[in-house]
Amino acid sequence: MSRHPDRSNLEIWLGGNDLEKEGEWRWVTGEEFRAEDWFSTGEPDNRGEDGEQCMAMNSDGAIYDVECGRLMVPACQFYDKPDSDDAWMMYGEDCA
C-alpha cells in the first residue's frame, strides 16, 4: 500500500532554497540558479508568515516557494553520472 494514496495534493521538495541570502537561490549542492528559470509566474513571492525559503512543486507542475518546515516528499533523484545522458537515477522508496 502506498504511503501517498492521493497524489493530487502532493507537494514535492525540489532541493532549492534561498536560506543564506534572500533572493539568491541555490540547490542543496550549493550551486546557484536563476529563480526566473525555474519558478512559475509570480513566484517566488515570499509571502509566508516567516517567509518562504524553500522550493516545491505541486501535482500540476507549478513551482513555487514555501516555508522550509513544511512536510513535503523529496524528488529522490541524484546526479550519478555527470558525463552521461542517463545521469538521473531513482533513489529510495518514498519518491514522488
Long-range contacts (C-beta under 8 A, 24 or more apart in sequence): 3-94, 4-73, 4-96, 7-59, 7-96, 8-59, 9-58, 9-59, 10-58, 10-59, 10-73, 10-96, 11-56, 11-57, 11-58, 11-66, 11-70, 11-72, 11-73, 12-56, 12-57, 12-58, 12-72, 12-73, 12-74, 12-75, 12-96, 13-54, 13-55, 13-56, 13-72, 13-73, 13-74, 13-75, 14-55, 14-56, 14-57, 14-63, 14-75, 15-55, 15-74, 15-75, 16-54, 16-55, 17-53, 17-54, 17-55, 17-68, 18-44, 18-53, 18-65, 19-53, 19-54, 19-68, 22-46, 22-51, 22-53, 25-55, 38-63, 39-63, 39-64, 39-65, 40-64
